Amino acid sequence: MDKMIVKTHPKINISLDVLSKRTDGYHELKMIMQSLAICDLVSIELTNSGEIEVGTNVKYLPNDKSNIAYKAAALFIDYFNIKNTGVKIFIEKNIPVAAGMAGGSSNAAGVLNALNQMTGINCDLKTLMEIGVKAGADVPYCIYGKTALAEGIGEILTPVKQFPETVICLAKPDVSVSTAEVFKSLDAKKLTEHPDTKGIIEAIENGDIYSVSRRMYNVLETVTAKKYPIINELKGIMLDNGALGTLMTGSGPTVFGLFEDEKQAQNASEELKKHVSYTCVTKTLV
């Protein structure tokens, strides 16, 4: 098999907790992650060039070694010492960029999954995730997908019973958020509120999206939403239009809402279009 086209799915954080700052400069995290049905399309082709090439349909994305999909391909080739093989990657972006949704990490995960099959190496999931974390902390989760508890820097994954299919409305403010700056501004010792991670997992396993909606919490909102008031404004619009609950995902700035039906979510999306350039309605991936 010389070519594959794969769908790569983003994530939202149903919860995000920061426990402490580690000696390596990273933070110890505890978060519940969920894949969404929207996706990028990633084309992966094996060549004889010995080079890695990356192209995208978005002009401002890098197509060199700084692209996370490029890094993933290079890591895979190096780990398995594959000789005289090149990789041509083209990414059709539908997931918003720099949105707190791990869109780039999902592309990297798609490249790793594809190369694993195309080369016939077929290594186990654990090995693939160990390669992936070297490209980015969210890559192991994106390789795994579904519903999971993520710990460490995000690479220690525990499966959670599948989240019920739920309508999701997304809205990304027209601001750029640096994940590194958000974590730099956060003092984990001063956090007074933390998500009820255990309670959320129990609610998910019971298929109770109402309890999930009430418990959702992201400690990074204390930094990002404080700096960008529009985040709370978008949450308010979603709640006014019938959302069961809303939250910022990752370090932001994207906000999502859980809805009982698609019509309500579409109405919310129409209202949100007055405030942001990106909004869409999707579902949790089941």
C-alpha angles and dihedrals in degrees: 000000000000100000138034135175114206134185113231119199130208127224139228126205113239083187136359124193129177111208103179146326114267127223089247090062095254123110128245106240138192115190143150113230129196130189121228130216096237112093151179119235114232122192116202122188129179114224138178093236097097087223134108115228126186128190132172140184089238115081098206096056116099117248097193136075091303091068108099092220089056089050091051093052092047092049092050093049091047095045093054094034093233111186130211095000127128130192127215113198129186120183122199103198121214096145111085115254123242089008104130089254101106092240093152091044089053089054090052090049090051091052092050094047091048096047090048089059099035095052092046091235093121095183119183124271093254093057092046090051091049088056092044097054089062088063095046142332094248095049096086090054091048089052089052099037124169118080118330146156108237121200138169105037087332099287099099104084131189118185117241123199109274114280111242115258103271133176112247129195117201129198125179117196117224093252133103118234124195110214090203091053092048092054091043089055093048120094103198091193091061097053109120098181129052132179119261091241095172092049092049092051090050090050091050091049089050091050089239106147091172092063090043090052093052094049102044111123137164118192091202089070086076086070107028100038090046090056095040111038090186088078092067090041091057091047089053092051091052093049091047088054097052106277113158089213140341137208143170111248122227114330088332160187096172117089124201134193131202114226136189094220139017096239092061090048092050090051090051090048091053090052092046091054087072089064107031138032095224125056132136143165119234140144138244111271113251 
